[in-house]
Amino acid sequence: MFGSLVQTFTNCFKIPELKSRLIFTILLLTIARLLAFVHVPGLNTDALADYFDKNSAANGLLGMYNLFTGDAMRHGAVGALGIMPYISATIIIQLLTAVVPMLSKAAREEGGRAKIIQYGRYLTVILCLIQGAFMALSWENPGTLFQGWDPAVDLVLSKGWVYRIITVIFLTTGTMLLMWLGEQITERGIGNGVSLVITIGIVASMPAAIMQVKGMFFMVNGVPPSHNKSVALLLLAMAIIVIGVIIAVTQAQRKIPVQYAQRAVGRKMYAGQSSFMPLRVNYAGVMPVIFASAILMFPQKLFSMIGTRFDIKFFNDVAYHLNYGSFFYLVLFGMMILFFSYFWVATQFNEIQIADDLKKNGGYIPGVRPGQPTSDFLHNTMSRITLAGALFLTGIAVMPVILQNAFKIPNDVANFFGGTSMLITVGVMLDTMRQVESHLLMRHYDGFLKKGKIRGRL
């Protein structure tokens, strides 16, 4: 099995186009990782890194946000905003497209899609300026953002408007560069660029997570383990089961039978054929989890900062109830995953166009009349299987947070091996492997997921 896997990787570099795409993707992801280590001028980055290393208050939403930025927040880097403003802008534009006639019309016109993408970029800049200003002010007053921060330690070396303007420019530039890198990977590389940028940041935390796992169950530098080894076996078994379930549901699909009638094209007569239409159970992939996480990143800290600075009890209460792992946070997180699962299907799956294409090509679903009845059938079928996929996503994302609170699992371990991180990592890797496999199968090479060689005589 290992030899076959090595051979598959070797085959990837035998195809010139695939080789260039892979190298291009790796180079751009390397640049994206470097943005997590280029410091913003005027910050006491050593104090910031020391806070994340020693202070347990870095757990929760702040720890998850740091994970999504690939440790850029911990290093006070130009990529500290991550690619989340771009994702938030994409969500807002897609929501507006469904309700604003002008955007809805543009989405249906030739070239209109490019115009909508451009609007998303403009909105990303606006969100970066707002979130960058929030981040700059939070670094100036670290106690509002970093719970348990030592008041005697200054995070900003030289406060004032010059620092604020420079910080906002650097953070906005960092996010826009990440956005550009993601778009270039999608267009000229392999996989979804934005998802890969997030995934590479998550994977970068693996060494720290492994060291904390070791400290949980084994003596390290004279420090006794914090957890019983039976808990280790339980967590290991759960991690294996979760990964297996994620792969199974991500790959699961319902096959809708399609029959093509006999038809004549010119002087040729084509016989009827039987085929099937695959409808993925988890059609939205990891996007609902990414969307929900992106939206929930800032409100809790924003309400906390406003409540603390202006001494408003209402905002303090809202911030408390939105704490990572709280009951209201989990309920809101789960509901948002359900909503974005259906939202993604509604915006990306066009059952009317599919029904029209089937009718034009002489295809039909057995037992279903062509045209509007076919569209209604696909809509109802997709709604039912999307519910199953959405409930799966919600359970995988929420359950590890509950277990984290129950077993008092350390920050890096919980964030890396948690459901949200595992969903994104496994889902993005499977999607990337599918794209690589399509290139391999076109050249009759064996793929990662199934055999692709043509055997026997043609």
C-alpha positions as CSV (number, residue, x, y, z in Angstrom):
1,M,0.0,0.0,0.0
2,F,2.8,2.4,0.9
3,G,4.6,1.6,-2.3
4,S,1.5,2.3,-4.3
5,L,1.1,5.7,-2.6
6,V,4.7,6.6,-3.4
7,Q,4.2,5.6,-7.0
8,T,1.0,7.8,-7.2
9,F,3.0,10.8,-5.9
10,T,5.7,10.0,-8.5
11,N,3.1,9.9,-11.2
12,C,2.0,13.4,-10.2
13,F,5.3,14.8,-11.4
14,K,5.3,12.8,-14.7
15,I,2.4,15.0,-16.0
16,P,3.9,18.4,-17.0
17,E,0.7,20.4,-16.4
18,L,0.0,18.7,-13.0
19,K,3.6,19.1,-12.0
20,S,3.6,22.9,-12.7
21,R,0.3,23.3,-10.8
22,L,1.6,21.4,-7.8
23,I,4.8,23.4,-7.6
24,F,2.9,26.7,-8.1
25,T,0.5,25.8,-5.3
26,I,3.4,24.8,-2.9
27,L,5.3,28.1,-3.6
28,L,2.2,30.3,-3.0
29,L,1.3,28.4,0.2
30,T,4.9,29.0,1.4
31,I,4.5,32.7,0.8
32,A,1.2,32.6,2.7
33,R,3.0,30.9,5.6
34,L,5.7,33.6,5.6
35,L,3.0,36.3,6.3
36,A,2.5,34.7,9.7
37,F,6.1,35.6,10.7
38,V,6.5,39.1,9.3
39,H,5.9,41.3,12.4
40,V,3.8,44.5,12.4
41,P,6.1,47.4,13.3
42,G,5.9,48.8,16.8
43,L,4.7,45.7,18.6
44,N,6.3,43.9,21.5
45,T,5.9,40.5,19.8
46,D,7.9,38.6,22.5
47,A,5.3,39.6,25.1
48,L,2.5,38.6,22.8
49,A,4.1,35.2,22.1
50,D,4.7,34.7,25.8
51,Y,1.0,35.4,26.6
52,F,-0.2,32.7,24.2
53,D,2.4,30.2,25.5
54,K,1.6,30.7,29.2
55,N,-1.8,32.2,29.6
56,S,-4.7,29.7,29.6
57,A,-7.0,32.6,28.7
58,A,-5.7,32.3,25.1
59,N,-8.0,29.3,24.9
60,G,-11.4,29.6,23.3
61,L,-12.3,31.9,20.4
62,L,-8.9,33.7,20.5
63,G,-7.1,30.3,20.3
64,M,-9.3,29.2,17.4
65,Y,-8.8,32.5,15.6
66,N,-5.0,32.2,16.1
67,L,-5.2,28.7,14.6
68,F,-7.1,29.9,11.5
69,T,-4.5,32.6,11.0
70,G,-1.6,30.1,11.2
71,D,-0.2,31.5,14.4
72,A,-0.1,35.0,12.9
73,M,-2.0,36.5,15.8
74,R,0.5,34.9,18.3
75,H,3.4,36.5,16.4
76,G,1.7,39.9,15.8
77,A,2.3,39.4,12.1
78,V,0.9,41.2,9.1
79,G,-1.4,38.2,8.4
80,A,-3.0,38.5,11.9
81,L,-6.5,39.2,10.3
82,G,-6.1,36.0,8.3
83,I,-8.3,35.5,5.3
84,M,-11.5,35.8,7.4
85,P,-12.5,39.3,6.1
86,Y,-12.5,37.9,2.5
87,I,-14.7,35.0,3.6
88,S,-17.1,37.4,5.5
89,A,-17.3,39.6,2.4
90,T,-18.1,36.6,0.2
91,I,-20.9,35.6,2.5
92,I,-22.3,39.2,2.5
93,I,-22.2,39.5,-1.3
94,Q,-23.8,36.1,-1.8
95,L,-26.6,37.0,0.6
96,L,-27.1,40.3,-1.2
97,T,-27.2,38.6,-4.5
98,A,-30.2,36.6,-3.4
99,V,-32.2,39.8,-2.4
100,V,-30.8,42.7,-4.5
101,P,-32.2,42.6,-8.1
102,M,-29.2,44.3,-9.6
103,L,-26.7,41.7,-8.2
104,S,-29.1,38.9,-9.0
105,K,-29.3,40.1,-12.6
106,A,-25.5,40.5,-12.8
107,A,-25.0,36.9,-11.6
108,R,-27.1,35.6,-14.5
109,E,-25.3,37.7,-17.2
110,E,-22.2,36.9,-19.1
111,G,-19.3,38.5,-17.2
112,G,-21.5,39.4,-14.3
113,R,-19.9,36.8,-12.1
114,A,-16.5,38.6,-12.4
115,K,-18.2,41.9,-11.5
116,I,-19.7,40.3,-8.3
117,I,-16.2,38.9,-7.4
118,Q,-14.8,42.5,-7.8
119,Y,-17.5,43.8,-5.4
120,G,-16.4,41.2,-2.9
121,R,-12.8,42.4,-3.1
122,Y,-13.9,46.0,-2.5
123,L,-16.0,44.9,0.5
124,T,-13.0,42.9,1.8
125,V,-10.9,46.1,1.8
126,I,-13.6,47.9,3.9
127,L,-13.9,45.0,6.3
128,C,-10.1,44.9,6.7
129,L,-10.0,48.6,7.5
130,I,-12.7,48.1,10.2
131,Q,-11.2,45.0,11.7
132,G,-7.7,46.3,11.4
133,A,-8.6,49.4,13.3
134,F,-10.3,47.2,16.0
135,M,-7.1,45.1,16.2
136,A,-4.8,48.2,16.4
137,L,-6.9,49.6,19.3
138,S,-7.0,46.2,21.0
139,W,-3.2,45.9,20.8
140,E,-3.0,49.4,22.3
141,N,-5.2,48.3,25.2
142,P,-4.4,44.6,25.4
143,G,-6.5,44.0,28.5
144,T,-9.7,44.4,26.3
145,L,-8.7,41.6,23.9
146,F,-6.4,39.4,25.9
147,Q,-8.0,38.3,29.2
148,G,-5.5,38.2,32.0
149,W,-3.0,40.4,30.3
150,D,-0.4,42.0,32.8
151,P,-1.2,45.7,32.9
152,A,2.5,46.5,33.5
153,V,3.5,45.1,30.1
154,D,3.0,47.3,27.1
155,L,2.2,45.6,23.9
156,V,2.6,48.7,21.7
157,L,6.0,50.4,21.9
158,S,4.9,53.8,20.6
159,K,1.2,54.6,20.8
160,G,-0.6,57.1,18.7
161,W,-2.1,57.8,15.3
162,V,1.0,57.0,13.4
163,Y,1.1,53.4,14.9
164,R,-2.7,53.0,14.2
165,I,-2.5,54.0,10.6
166,I,0.6,51.9,9.9
167,T,-1.0,48.9,11.6
168,V,-4.2,49.2,9.7
169,I,-2.3,49.4,6.4
170,F,-0.1,46.4,7.2
171,L,-3.0,44.2,8.3
172,T,-5.1,45.2,5.3
173,T,-2.2,44.5,2.9
174,G,-1.6,41.1,4.6
175,T,-5.2,40.0,4.1
176,M,-5.4,41.3,0.5
177,L,-2.2,39.4,-0.3
178,L,-3.6,36.2,1.2
179,M,-6.8,36.7,-0.8
180,W,-4.8,37.2,-4.0
181,L,-2.7,34.1,-3.3
182,G,-5.8,32.1,-2.7
183,E,-7.4,33.2,-6.0
184,Q,-4.2,32.4,-7.9
185,I,-4.1,28.9,-6.4
186,T,-7.7,28.3,-7.4
187,E,-7.1,29.5,-10.9
188,R,-3.6,28.2,-11.7
189,G,-2.9,25.7,-9.0
190,I,-4.6,22.7,-7.4
191,G,-7.5,22.9,-5.0
192,N,-9.6,25.7,-3.5
193,G,-7.0,28.4,-2.7
194,V,-8.9,30.1,0.2
195,S,-9.5,26.7,1.9
196,L,-5.9,25.7,1.4
197,V,-4.6,28.9,3.0
198,I,-6.7,28.1,6.1
199,T,-5.7,24.5,6.1
200,I,-2.0,25.2,5.9
201,G,-2.3,27.4,8.9
202,I,-4.1,24.6,10.8
203,V,-1.6,22.0,9.8
204,A,1.2,24.3,10.9
205,S,0.0,23.9,14.5
206,M,0.5,20.1,14.4
207,P,4.0,20.1,16.2
208,A,2.7,22.1,19.1
209,A,-0.4,20.0,19.4
210,I,1.7,16.8,19.4
211,M,4.0,18.1,22.1
212,Q,1.0,19.0,24.3
213,V,-0.5,15.5,23.7
214,K,2.8,14.1,24.9
215,G,2.7,16.3,28.0
216,M,-0.9,15.2,28.8
217,F,0.0,11.5,29.1
218,F,3.8,11.3,29.7
219,M,6.3,12.9,32.0
220,V,8.2,15.8,30.2
221,N,11.1,17.6,31.7
222,G,10.2,16.3,35.2
223,V,6.5,17.5,34.9
224,P,4.1,14.7,35.6
225,P,1.3,14.0,33.1
226,S,-2.0,15.8,33.6
227,H,-4.3,13.1,32.3
228,N,-4.8,9.4,32.8
229,K,-3.7,7.1,30.0
230,S,-7.2,5.7,29.7
231,V,-8.3,9.2,28.5
232,A,-5.5,9.0,25.9
233,L,-7.0,5.7,24.5
234,L,-10.5,7.2,24.5
235,L,-9.3,10.4,22.6
236,L,-7.3,8.3,20.1
237,A,-10.3,6.1,19.4
238,M,-12.5,9.1,19.0
239,A,-10.1,10.9,16.7
240,I,-9.9,7.8,14.4
241,I,-13.7,7.4,14.4
242,V,-14.2,11.1,13.7
243,I,-11.8,11.1,10.7
244,G,-13.4,7.9,9.4
245,V,-16.9,9.4,9.6
246,I,-15.8,12.7,8.0
247,I,-14.3,10.8,5.0
248,A,-17.3,8.5,4.7
249,V,-19.9,11.3,4.7
250,T,-17.8,13.6,2.6
251,Q,-17.5,10.9,-0.1
252,A,-21.2,9.8,0.3
253,Q,-23.5,10.5,-2.6
254,R,-27.0,9.6,-3.8
255,K,-27.1,8.3,-7.3
256,I,-30.1,9.5,-9.3
257,P,-30.7,7.2,-12.3
258,V,-30.9,9.0,-15.6
259,Q,-32.2,7.4,-18.9
260,Y,-31.4,8.9,-22.3
261,A,-33.8,8.1,-25.1
262,Q,-32.8,7.0,-28.6
263,R,-32.1,10.0,-30.7
264,A,-30.9,10.9,-34.2
265,V,-28.1,13.5,-34.8
266,G,-27.7,14.1,-38.6
267,R,-27.5,10.7,-40.3
268,K,-26.4,8.9,-37.1
269,M,-28.8,7.2,-34.7
270,Y,-27.7,7.1,-31.1
271,A,-29.1,4.3,-28.9
272,G,-30.6,5.0,-25.5
273,Q,-28.2,5.0,-22.5
274,S,-28.5,4.6,-18.8
275,S,-26.4,6.7,-16.5
276,F,-26.8,8.4,-13.0
277,M,-26.5,11.8,-11.5
278,P,-24.4,11.9,-8.3
279,L,-25.8,14.2,-5.5
280,R,-23.4,14.6,-2.7
281,V,-24.8,14.2,0.8
282,N,-22.4,16.9,2.1
283,Y,-22.8,19.1,-1.0
284,A,-21.4,22.2,0.7
285,G,-18.3,20.5,2.0
286,V,-16.5,22.5,4.8
287,M,-17.8,25.9,3.6
288,P,-20.6,26.1,6.2
289,V,-18.1,25.5,9.0
290,I,-15.7,28.1,7.7
291,F,-18.5,30.6,7.2
292,A,-19.9,30.1,10.7
293,S,-16.5,30.2,12.3
294,A,-15.6,33.4,10.4
295,I,-18.7,35.2,11.5
296,L,-18.4,34.2,15.2
297,M,-14.7,35.2,15.4
298,F,-15.2,38.9,16.3
299,P,-18.6,39.6,18.0
300,Q,-17.6,38.2,21.4
301,K,-14.4,40.3,21.6
302,L,-16.1,43.3,20.2
303,F,-19.0,43.2,22.7
304,S,-16.4,42.6,25.5
305,M,-14.3,45.5,24.5
306,I,-17.3,47.9,24.3
307,G,-18.8,46.7,27.6
308,T,-15.4,47.0,29.4
309,R,-14.5,50.4,28.0
310,F,-17.9,52.1,28.5
311,D,-19.1,49.9,31.4
312,I,-22.3,48.7,29.8
313,K,-23.6,45.6,31.5
314,F,-25.7,44.5,28.4
315,F,-22.6,44.2,26.2
316,N,-20.7,42.4,29.0
317,D,-23.5,39.9,29.4
318,V,-23.7,39.3,25.6
319,A,-19.9,38.7,25.5
320,Y,-20.1,36.3,28.4
321,H,-22.8,34.2,26.7
322,L,-20.9,34.2,23.5
323,N,-17.8,32.7,25.1
324,Y,-16.3,29.8,23.2
325,G,-17.8,26.6,24.4
326,S,-20.8,28.2,26.2
327,F,-24.3,26.8,25.6
328,F,-25.4,29.8,23.6
329,Y,-22.2,29.8,21.5
330,L,-22.8,26.1,20.6
331,V,-26.4,26.7,19.8
332,L,-25.6,29.7,17.6
333,F,-22.7,27.9,15.9
334,G,-24.9,24.8,15.2
335,M,-27.7,26.9,13.8
336,M,-25.3,28.9,11.5
337,I,-23.9,25.6,10.1
338,L,-27.4,24.4,9.3
339,F,-28.3,27.7,7.7
340,F,-25.1,28.0,5.6
341,S,-25.4,24.3,4.5
342,Y,-28.8,25.1,2.9
343,F,-27.6,28.6,1.8
344,W,-24.7,27.0,-0.1
345,V,-26.9,24.5,-1.9
346,A,-29.5,27.2,-2.7
347,T,-26.8,29.4,-4.4
348,Q,-24.7,26.7,-6.0
349,F,-27.1,23.9,-7.0
350,N,-29.4,25.0,-9.9
351,E,-32.0,22.3,-10.2
352,I,-33.9,24.3,-12.9
353,Q,-30.9,24.4,-15.2
354,I,-30.1,20.7,-14.6
355,A,-33.7,19.8,-15.5
356,D,-33.5,22.0,-18.7
357,D,-30.2,20.4,-19.7
358,L,-31.6,16.9,-19.3
359,K,-34.6,17.8,-21.4
360,K,-32.5,19.3,-24.2
361,N,-30.3,16.2,-24.3
362,G,-33.2,13.7,-24.3
363,G,-32.6,12.6,-20.7
364,Y,-35.1,11.9,-18.0
365,I,-35.3,10.4,-14.5
366,P,-37.4,7.2,-14.6
367,G,-40.8,7.8,-13.1
368,V,-40.5,11.6,-13.2
369,R,-41.8,13.7,-16.1
370,P,-39.2,16.1,-17.8
371,G,-39.3,19.8,-17.1
372,Q,-40.7,21.3,-13.9
373,P,-41.5,17.9,-12.3
374,T,-37.8,16.9,-12.6
375,S,-36.8,20.3,-11.1
376,D,-39.2,19.7,-8.2
377,F,-37.9,16.2,-7.7
378,L,-34.2,17.3,-7.6
379,H,-35.1,20.2,-5.2
380,N,-36.9,17.9,-2.8
381,T,-34.2,15.2,-3.0
382,M,-31.4,17.7,-2.4
383,S,-33.3,19.2,0.5
384,R,-33.6,15.9,2.3
385,I,-30.0,14.8,1.8
386,T,-28.7,18.3,2.7
387,L,-30.4,17.9,6.1
388,A,-28.5,14.8,6.7
389,G,-25.2,16.4,5.7
390,A,-25.9,19.6,7.7
391,L,-26.7,17.6,10.9
392,F,-23.5,15.6,10.4
393,L,-21.5,18.8,10.1
394,T,-23.1,20.3,13.2
395,G,-22.5,17.2,15.3
396,I,-18.8,16.9,14.2
397,A,-18.2,20.6,14.9
398,V,-20.0,20.8,18.2
399,M,-19.3,17.5,20.0
400,P,-15.5,18.0,20.3
401,V,-16.0,21.4,22.0
402,I,-18.3,19.7,24.6
403,L,-15.7,17.0,25.2
404,Q,-12.9,19.6,25.5
405,N,-14.8,21.2,28.3
406,A,-15.5,17.8,30.0
407,F,-11.9,16.5,29.8
408,K,-10.0,19.9,30.2
409,I,-8.0,19.3,27.1
410,P,-5.2,21.9,26.5
411,N,-5.6,24.7,24.0
412,D,-3.4,23.6,21.0
413,V,-4.7,20.0,21.3
414,A,-8.3,20.9,21.4
415,N,-8.0,23.4,18.5
416,F,-6.0,21.1,16.2
417,F,-7.8,17.9,16.9
418,G,-11.2,19.6,17.4
419,G,-14.1,18.9,15.0
420,T,-13.9,22.2,13.2
421,S,-10.2,21.9,12.4
422,M,-10.5,18.3,11.5
423,L,-13.5,18.9,9.2
424,I,-11.7,21.7,7.3
425,T,-8.4,19.7,7.1
426,V,-9.9,16.4,5.9
427,G,-12.5,18.0,3.7
428,V,-10.0,20.3,1.9
429,M,-7.4,17.5,1.5
430,L,-10.1,15.2,0.0
431,D,-11.2,17.9,-2.4
432,T,-7.6,18.6,-3.5
433,M,-6.9,14.8,-3.9
434,R,-10.0,14.6,-6.2
435,Q,-8.6,17.4,-8.5
436,V,-5.2,15.7,-8.6
437,E,-6.9,12.4,-9.3
438,S,-8.8,13.8,-12.3
439,H,-5.5,14.8,-13.9
440,L,-4.0,11.3,-13.2
441,L,-7.1,9.4,-14.5
442,M,-7.0,11.5,-17.7
443,R,-3.5,10.1,-18.4
444,H,-4.5,6.6,-17.3
445,Y,-2.5,6.6,-14.1
446,D,-3.6,5.2,-10.8
447,G,-5.2,7.8,-8.6
448,F,-5.3,8.2,-4.8
449,L,-9.0,7.2,-4.3
450,K,-9.5,4.5,-6.9
451,K,-7.7,2.7,-9.7
452,G,-7.6,4.6,-13.0
453,K,-5.5,2.5,-15.4
454,I,-7.2,1.1,-18.4
455,R,-6.6,-2.6,-18.5
456,G,-7.1,-5.0,-21.3
457,R,-7.6,-4.3,-25.0
458,L,-9.6,-1.4,-26.3
